[in-house]
Amino acid sequence: MSKIRIIDFDQVTLSSLNRHATAGLSDVGTKKVECVAKALKKICGWVQIEAVNDLWKKETGGELLEGADWVVGLFPDL
């Protein structure tokens, strides 16, 4: 089975809708990871999606990434 783990700590806000590809007005106030997971399940329902609402930090990020074969993301502080 294919698996995706999404990690983010933030919520969808009205001011961030223009930067969020999978969010709509009804998603304002929800966790970004849950919004993305919901959209991905509609696109690829066979994939197991793990939504982790947490802040990735260099010091503790290894725990969040443990077991991952691939990591795709934007890590501006590295």
N, C-alpha and C positions, 0 to 999 in steps of 0.2 A: 504494500500500500504506500502511496505517496504521502509525504507529510510536509507541512509548512508550519514554522513557528514564527509568529509575529510578535515583536517586542516594542512597546512604546508606553509612555506614562501619561500622555496628554489626552484631553477631551476635544471633541469637535466643538468649535465655537462659530458663532455667526461670522466673525471677521476672518476665519480661516477657511471658509467654504470655497473660496476661489482657488485655494491651494490644495484642496483635497479631492482627488479624482473619484472617490467612491462615496462621498457624503452628499446628502441633500439636506434641505431645511429641517426635515423631520429627525435628522440625526444629531442636531445641535444638542449638546449636553451629554452625549453618550461617549464612551471611551473609543478612541480612534481605532484601537485594535479590534474591538467588537464590530465596528462599522466596516472595516476592511475584511474581516472574517466573513461577515454576512454577504458582502459583495462577491468574495471569492467562492463561497459555497454555491451561489447562483451560477457562476461561470464554470466551476469544476467541482461538482458535488461529490465526486469520488475521492477527493483529496482530504486527508485528515488535517484539520487546521487547529493549531493551538494558539490561542490569543493570550499573551502574557502582558498584563498591565503593570509594567515596572520600568524604572529608569535604568538604562544601560550605562554603566560607568566602567572605565578602563580597569579600575581596581577589583571590581567584583563581577565584571562582565563574563568571565569564563564560566561561571556557574550557569548563567542564562543561555550560553551557547553550547553547553556540554552536550555531546552526542550529535552535533550538527556536522554534516558532511560538507555543506556549503553555507557561506554567509554572504548575503547581499544586503547592503545598506549604506547609509551615509553616516560616517563617524568623523565629524569635523574636528574633534578634540584629540585625535590620535596623532 
